[in-house]
Amino acid sequence: MLKQHRELSMSIRRTIENNEEAGIRPSKTYQSFVAGAGGHRELNFIEKDVRNYITREVRNVSEQEDAKEFGKYLLRVKEKNQNFFFELELEEDQSIKLAFWADARSRAAFEYFGDVISFDTTYNTNRYNLVCGSFVGVNHHGQSTLFGCSLMKNEEIKSFKWLFQCWLRCMGGNAPKGFLTDQCALMKKALEACMPTTIHHWCIWHIMKKIPSKLNEYKGHADIEQEMSQVVWNSHSKDSFDRNWNYFLLNFGLVDNKWLSGYSVYEVGEQVSSSIFNKFVVTYDSVVAEVKCQCLLFESRGILCRHALSVLSFE
């Protein structure tokens, strides 16, 4: 069918708009038109026309309107509670480019439990393909505590710098002591620029979660995944980990394998080993009989850690 002969009627457009609002996929919408007309030949448009209309007209307009309403909502929340913090940056077309917000409870919680935080961007919004990020810590009950949320149009270094600088403004310039992220090189560079004194580590949960997607091109990848898990979780010292890790790389031909954003498997191993085999400093005051460990297990859960107990055993 020639392009100049293809067009969408007003009723077709209205149906497309309603289906898009309801979250129905374009392919399903088009198939409903085919079924209603009695076949493809009875329609004077194709599925691509439906998709183009959604991209050109529906999503563009609704994205701008939703961005406008989102900004109004943030302002309303701010009016109700002045401790609510947000920053919003829009594109030239008035769609959302960058956004960060944290309520009063999140800001207060950071003062008590903000020594180490995790930042996760593994989620995408369904409609506008925005990257949704969350700042999370752990309270004294071992429960996850939300410190703030973000939306980003992309994951470029400029976006991460904007977000981390915004985070610092929200938290009164107080950077956390430790910061856990996934294996994103741009995020790492932005963090080093914005929080140079903060210790950055990859989150081992993220590393292990990405194993299937990073190794599925290899023959026998299921065996590779199983062996890597054995090395990570069943090595009981750093020396044994290094030995098992090197054997694992050689055995499966992974020495030259590259992971996300140019990181080598060796660097992944270094991050994994440092995440598992941490060293903690224990201080003991014999005058007041007070012991304190860097792991802060007693402060967070009320349980005296094995590091402190080993020191007390010498008394």
C-alpha positions as a printed NumPy array, in Angstrom:
array([[  0.   ,   0.   ,   0.   ],
       [  1.391,   3.395,  -1.022],
       [  2.126,   5.742,   1.866],
       [  0.001,   8.559,   0.431],
       [ -3.018,   6.228,   0.497],
       [ -2.561,   5.303,   4.154],
       [ -4.32 ,   7.362,   6.801],
       [ -5.857,   7.026,  10.244],
       [ -9.434,   8.128,  10.719],
       [-10.521,  10.129,  13.746],
       [-12.172,   7.083,  15.346],
       [ -9.037,   4.984,  14.77 ],
       [ -6.893,   7.684,  16.365],
       [ -9.184,   7.906,  19.365],
       [ -9.017,   4.127,  19.861],
       [ -5.218,   4.203,  19.631],
       [ -5.065,   6.979,  22.226],
       [ -7.399,   5.127,  24.602],
       [ -5.456,   1.871,  24.243],
       [ -2.145,   3.641,  24.807],
       [ -3.56 ,   5.247,  27.942],
       [ -4.648,   1.787,  29.141],
       [ -1.164,   0.364,  28.519],
       [ -2.147,  -1.902,  25.613],
       [  0.741,  -2.704,  23.276],
       [  0.616,  -1.213,  19.737],
       [  0.731,  -4.689,  18.176],
       [ -2.371,  -5.712,  20.137],
       [ -4.127,  -2.506,  19.128],
       [ -3.377,  -3.129,  15.456],
       [ -4.529,  -6.75 ,  15.664],
       [ -7.842,  -5.568,  17.108],
       [ -8.305,  -3.348,  14.035],
       [ -7.479,  -6.3  ,  11.764],
       [ -9.992,  -8.526,  13.536],
       [-12.681,  -5.841,  13.415],
       [-12.154,  -5.171,   9.709],
       [-12.008,  -8.836,   8.725],
       [ -8.381,  -8.953,   7.606],
       [ -5.298,  -6.903,   6.776],
       [ -6.485,  -6.163,   3.239],
       [ -9.551,  -4.372,   4.573],
       [ -7.458,  -1.728,   6.362],
       [ -5.938,   1.296,   4.647],
       [ -3.035,   1.465,   7.115],
       [ -0.383,  -0.85 ,   8.578],
       [  0.959,  -1.504,  12.079],
       [  3.855,   0.902,  11.516],
       [  1.341,   3.74 ,  11.075],
       [ -0.126,   2.946,  14.493],
       [  3.325,   2.981,  16.091],
       [  4.314,   6.207,  14.336],
       [  1.13 ,   7.923,  15.496],
       [  1.769,   6.871,  19.094],
       [  5.369,   8.105,  18.984],
       [  4.651,  11.328,  17.103],
       [  1.372,  12.44 ,  18.631],
       [  0.205,  10.506,  21.683],
       [  3.374,  10.014,  23.709],
       [  4.872,  13.391,  22.895],
       [  1.826,  15.322,  24.093],
       [  1.077,  13.134,  27.109],
       [  4.734,  13.118,  28.182],
       [  4.745,  16.914,  28.305],
       [  1.451,  17.01 ,  30.169],
       [  2.571,  14.372,  32.655],
       [  5.842,  16.236,  33.247],
       [  3.848,  19.386,  33.946],
       [  1.542,  17.584,  36.373],
       [  4.502,  15.868,  38.04 ],
       [  6.105,  19.255,  38.677],
       [  2.849,  20.583,  40.137],
       [  2.593,  17.535,  42.402],
       [  6.121,  18.056,  43.737],
       [  5.307,  21.694,  44.491],
       [  2.122,  20.707,  46.344],
       [  4.041,  18.245,  48.512],
       [  6.658,  20.914,  49.213],
       [  3.959,  23.369,  50.308],
       [  2.623,  20.825,  52.804],
       [  6.057,  19.994,  54.238],
       [  9.01 ,  22.329,  53.793],
       [ 11.42 ,  19.487,  54.618],
       [ 10.405,  17.751,  51.401],
       [ 13.215,  18.199,  48.871],
       [ 13.058,  18.01 ,  45.104],
       [ 14.794,  19.244,  41.99 ],
       [ 13.395,  18.905,  38.48 ],
       [ 15.034,  19.612,  35.131],
       [ 13.07 ,  19.524,  31.868],
       [ 14.086,  19.054,  28.247],
       [ 13.467,  21.77 ,  25.644],
       [ 10.201,  20.042,  24.727],
       [  9.18 ,  20.222,  28.433],
       [  9.486,  16.48 ,  29.032],
       [ 11.328,  15.193,  32.109],
       [ 15.117,  15.16 ,  31.792],
       [ 16.197,  14.727,  35.423],
       [ 14.346,  14.587,  38.717],
       [ 15.216,  13.849,  42.329],
       [ 13.052,  13.907,  45.43 ],
       [ 13.258,  12.855,  49.082],
       [ 10.636,  13.312,  51.77 ],
       [ 11.234,  14.52 ,  55.321],
       [ 11.362,  10.976,  56.714],
       [ 14.024,   9.927,  54.207],
       [ 16.185,  12.956,  55.024],
       [ 15.868,  12.315,  58.761],
       [ 16.656,   8.611,  58.321],
       [ 19.843,   9.461,  56.439],
       [ 21.19 ,  11.289,  59.499],
       [ 21.002,   8.035,  61.492],
       [ 21.533,   5.302,  58.904],
       [ 23.396,   7.01 ,  56.068],
       [ 26.892,   5.616,  56.644],
       [ 26.554,   3.264,  53.684],
       [ 23.985,   3.564,  50.917],
       [ 23.132,   1.67 ,  47.768],
       [ 22.086,   3.302,  44.512],
       [ 20.174,   1.164,  42.033],
       [ 19.136,   2.069,  38.474],
       [ 17.943,  -1.335,  37.28 ],
       [ 14.371,  -0.15 ,  36.845],
       [ 12.801,   1.574,  33.847],
       [  9.406,   3.222,  33.715],
       [  7.156,   1.513,  31.197],
       [  5.712,   4.523,  29.456],
       [  8.434,   7.084,  28.83 ],
       [ 11.473,   4.825,  29.189],
       [ 12.879,   6.916,  32.025],
       [ 15.505,   5.339,  34.262],
       [ 14.209,   5.105,  37.822],
       [ 16.852,   5.158,  40.546],
       [ 16.616,   4.668,  44.296],
       [ 18.942,   5.541,  47.195],
       [ 18.589,   2.869,  49.888],
       [ 20.195,   2.224,  53.275],
       [ 19.682,  -0.183,  56.17 ],
       [ 18.223,   0.808,  59.551],
       [ 19.075,  -0.631,  62.976],
       [ 16.512,  -3.42 ,  62.465],
       [ 18.256,  -4.609,  59.308],
       [ 15.405,  -3.265,  57.171],
       [ 15.804,  -1.363,  53.912],
       [ 15.265,   2.382,  54.272],
       [ 14.55 ,   4.653,  51.315],
       [ 16.649,   7.833,  51.19 ],
       [ 15.393,   9.256,  47.91 ],
       [ 14.324,   8.54 ,  44.324],
       [ 15.256,   9.797,  40.891],
       [ 14.225,   9.785,  37.236],
       [ 16.736,  10.173,  34.413],
       [ 16.317,  10.416,  30.655],
       [ 19.673,   8.689,  30.171],
       [ 22.609,   7.24 ,  32.112],
       [ 25.31 ,   9.627,  30.893],
       [ 28.007,  10.943,  33.217],
       [ 26.415,  14.428,  33.182],
       [ 23.169,  12.945,  34.46 ],
       [ 24.895,  11.074,  37.275],
       [ 26.873,  14.171,  38.288],
       [ 23.686,  16.236,  38.381],
       [ 22.008,  13.586,  40.505],
       [ 24.839,  13.107,  43.011],
       [ 25.306,  16.872,  43.43 ],
       [ 21.57 ,  17.168,  43.974],
       [ 21.776,  14.373,  46.559],
       [ 24.489,  16.244,  48.454],
       [ 22.424,  19.442,  48.505],
       [ 19.483,  17.456,  49.839],
       [ 21.556,  15.913,  52.631],
       [ 23.276,  19.133,  53.703],
       [ 26.523,  18.3  ,  51.939],
       [ 27.027,  15.119,  53.982],
       [ 28.387,  12.344,  51.786],
       [ 28.028,   8.72 ,  52.926],
       [ 31.13 ,   6.805,  53.989],
       [ 30.358,   3.956,  51.612],
       [ 28.48 ,   3.786,  48.317],
       [ 27.323,   0.571,  46.611],
       [ 26.394,   0.543,  42.915],
       [ 26.204,  -1.809,  39.974],
       [ 29.066,  -2.06 ,  37.46 ],
       [ 28.601,   1.25 ,  35.671],
       [ 31.856,   2.996,  34.744],
       [ 30.164,   6.362,  34.171],
       [ 28.467,   6.205,  37.556],
       [ 31.809,   5.397,  39.171],
       [ 33.484,   8.422,  37.549],
       [ 30.634,  10.734,  38.548],
       [ 30.753,   9.47 ,  42.123],
       [ 34.507,   9.998,  42.357],
       [ 34.081,  13.571,  41.094],
       [ 31.183,  14.472,  43.406],
       [ 32.088,  12.463,  46.533],
       [ 35.873,  11.971,  46.481],
       [ 36.069,  10.86 ,  50.13 ],
       [ 33.356,   8.207,  49.786],
       [ 34.486,   4.594,  49.413],
       [ 32.873,   3.063,  46.336],
       [ 32.201,  -0.647,  45.881],
       [ 30.225,  -2.689,  43.433],
       [ 27.283,  -4.472,  44.99 ],
       [ 27.923,  -8.211,  44.904],
       [ 24.195,  -8.847,  44.42 ],
       [ 24.294,  -6.853,  41.181],
       [ 27.434,  -8.652,  40.033],
       [ 25.954, -12.108,  40.577],
       [ 22.629, -11.098,  39.044],
       [ 24.348, -10.124,  35.792],
       [ 26.207, -13.411,  35.357],
       [ 23.625, -14.998,  32.987],
       [ 23.479, -12.003,  30.626],
       [ 27.274, -11.632,  30.547],
       [ 28.137, -15.294,  29.989],
       [ 25.233, -16.754,  28.005],
       [ 27.182, -16.506,  24.729],
       [ 29.599, -19.155,  25.97 ],
       [ 29.005, -22.83 ,  25.387],
       [ 28.049, -24.503,  28.643],
       [ 27.277, -21.173,  30.3  ],
       [ 25.148, -22.901,  32.939],
       [ 28.247, -24.74 ,  34.194],
       [ 30.207, -21.472,  34.128],
       [ 27.551, -19.723,  36.219],
       [ 27.456, -22.561,  38.734],
       [ 31.244, -22.668,  39.08 ],
       [ 31.491, -18.891,  39.497],
       [ 28.91 , -19.008,  42.276],
       [ 30.917, -21.755,  43.976],
       [ 34.079, -19.641,  43.818],
       [ 32.381, -16.523,  45.167],
       [ 30.39 , -18.066,  48.003],
       [ 32.59 , -21.007,  49.039],
       [ 36.037, -19.399,  49.201],
       [ 36.798, -18.88 ,  52.889],
       [ 39.795, -16.558,  52.591],
       [ 41.104, -14.016,  50.134],
       [ 44.022, -16.251,  49.19 ],
       [ 41.728, -19.175,  48.437],
       [ 39.43 , -16.859,  46.505],
       [ 42.297, -15.556,  44.35 ],
       [ 43.518, -19.091,  43.703],
       [ 40.047, -20.43 ,  42.852],
       [ 39.213, -17.378,  40.763],
       [ 42.341, -17.67 ,  38.587],
       [ 41.702, -21.38 ,  38.076],
       [ 38.103, -20.604,  37.135],
       [ 39.19 , -18.05 ,  34.501],
       [ 41.738, -20.398,  32.954],
       [ 39.499, -23.463,  33.065],
       [ 36.647, -21.778,  31.188],
       [ 38.718, -19.519,  28.921],
       [ 37.481, -16.28 ,  30.477],
       [ 40.801, -14.506,  30.962],
       [ 40.128, -12.055,  28.116],
       [ 36.409, -11.646,  28.789],
       [ 35.247,  -8.041,  29.215],
       [ 32.355,  -7.027,  31.414],
       [ 30.181,  -3.968,  31.289],
       [ 31.807,  -0.613,  30.422],
       [ 35.304,  -1.945,  29.908],
       [ 35.805,  -3.61 ,  33.3  ],
       [ 37.794,  -6.81 ,  33.152],
       [ 36.896,  -9.957,  35.048],
       [ 40.01 ,  -9.412,  37.171],
       [ 38.576,  -6.112,  38.375],
       [ 35.283,  -7.847,  39.057],
       [ 37.176, -10.406,  41.116],
       [ 38.91 ,  -7.66 ,  43.063],
       [ 35.574,  -6.036,  43.855],
       [ 33.963,  -9.343,  44.825],
       [ 36.846, -10.345,  47.063],
       [ 36.987,  -6.953,  48.763],
       [ 33.231,  -7.115,  49.315],
       [ 33.439, -10.524,  50.977],
       [ 36.718, -10.386,  52.865],
       [ 36.566,  -7.054,  54.662],
       [ 38.921,  -6.232,  57.512],
       [ 37.463,  -4.452,  60.53 ],
       [ 39.28 ,  -2.469,  63.192],
       [ 38.182,  -3.119,  66.784],
       [ 38.942,  -0.55 ,  69.5  ],
       [ 38.889,  -1.526,  73.174],
       [ 38.909,   0.873,  76.123],
       [ 39.98 ,  -1.111,  79.189],
       [ 39.207,   1.79 ,  81.56 ],
       [ 35.486,   1.823,  80.826],
       [ 35.428,  -1.751,  79.428],
       [ 34.02 ,  -0.536,  76.104],
       [ 34.576,  -2.26 ,  72.783],
       [ 33.674,  -0.927,  69.344],
       [ 34.024,  -2.493,  65.902],
       [ 34.023,  -0.865,  62.478],
       [ 31.4  ,  -3.315,  61.221],
       [ 28.823,  -1.577,  63.494],
       [ 26.829,  -4.776,  63.983],
       [ 26.124,  -3.95 ,  67.633],
       [ 25.033,  -0.391,  66.781],
       [ 22.758,  -1.552,  63.968],
       [ 21.302,  -4.796,  65.371],
       [ 22.282,  -4.922,  69.027],
       [ 24.392,  -8.052,  68.493],
       [ 28.039,  -8.168,  69.531],
       [ 30.088,  -9.185,  66.481],
       [ 32.699, -11.966,  66.333],
       [ 35.428,  -9.369,  65.735],
       [ 34.733,  -7.711,  69.092],
       [ 34.343, -11.067,  70.833],
       [ 37.729, -12.208,  69.547],
       [ 39.331,  -9.084,  71.054],
       [ 37.514,  -9.554,  74.363],
       [ 38.751, -13.138,  74.537],
       [ 42.277, -11.805,  75.138],
       [ 41.168,  -9.967,  78.288]])
